[in-house]
């Protein structure tokens, strides 16, 4: 038993020492890259177009690599989904100068206003990582025009259940019809609860599925399962958070009445 205890303590001690090792610091005279200017083409860009952003940079050692990160919408939201922008570096005319070309395909639902793309620059001469921090996630602006002024989340226009009269004793389908310029809608959390006010009676709603109805309308369906011991008949409500394809969110109140089974049913 004593050997086991000693071994565990040893592992914990090593892990603690490893976790406390401070990150290396840059050399005393280190200077990060500097972004001199940027220009977008086309300017303004239209929804669905590819925008190219030219970023002029300079550094005492030279910019060796660049990466493009998140797209930030005019509402300040990170565009959901995979990152779509790419970045390439070419030497500039002067010593230490470099031209970074960032290319971003814009979604067809891109909203009007000032967007940003995050750009990180590496300036270590051999292109490796280490104690040279470079320049991280600097936001480069560009403008989109000709789209919609969409800065809010999906709006609830209809609620329906299957069956039409859901029972407190059986699972049922709940469908929320949602409208938004940046359709389709998505749930922020995969589960929410329909709750009877001032009561423990509830139904868990999960397994969201989305069906696109039109360019601005989508049906979001979940399976709701009343609690087998606590669910009662009556009015239940919830306010699930939904998100559009631009990352805008909204809480929509949903209400459902649960019914008792018919006698003999």
C-alpha positions, 0 to 999 in steps of 0.5 A: 500500500505504501508503494502505491501512495508514494507513486501517486504523490510522485506523479502529482508532484511532477505534474505540478512542477510541469504546470508551473513552468513559465512560458519563455519570454522574448529577447529584450530587444524583440519587436513584433510585426507592424501592420502599416496599412490594408486595402480590400477589393472589391470595396465594398464587397457584396454578399456571395463575393470573394473579398481580397484584402492586401495587408502591408506589414513590416518587421525588423526580422521579416514576416515569415508566415501569416494565418487567417482566423475568424470572420467577425460580423458587423454585430461583433459575432464570430461567423459560425462554421469552419474558417474560410479565409486563407492568407499568403505572404510575399516579400515587400519592396523594402527590407523587412517588409512583406505583403500579406494577401487574405482571401475570404469567400463571403456567404450569400447572407452576409449582412451590411456593414463593417466586417473584420478578419483576424490575421496573425503574423509570425516573424521568427526568421526560421518560421518556427514557433518558440518565444517570438510571439509575433502578432496575434488575431489582429482584426483587419476591416472590410465593408459589405454592402448590398445585403440585409441589415441583419443584426438579430436572431431568428424570429419565431413565427409558428409552433406546432406539435405532433401529435397535435394534442401531446400527452403528458405520458408520451414523447412528442415532436415540437417544431418551431418555424423560424424566420431570419435573413441568415437562415437556417436557424440552429439551437445554441444548446442541444437540450431545453425543458418545457416547464409548468410555471411554479411546478416541477412538471417538465418535458425534456426537449432534445435531438434538434433537426433543421429543415430549410423551408425557404431562403429565410424560413427554417423549421427546427424540430426537437423530440420532447419527453415528459418526465415519467414521474412528474409530468402533469397536464396543463400549460408548459413553457420554455425560452430556447436560444436559437442562432442564425447563420451569422451568429445572432441569437434570440430567446423565443418563448414557446408554450405547449399544453400537455393533456391527460390520456383519454380514459381507456387509451 
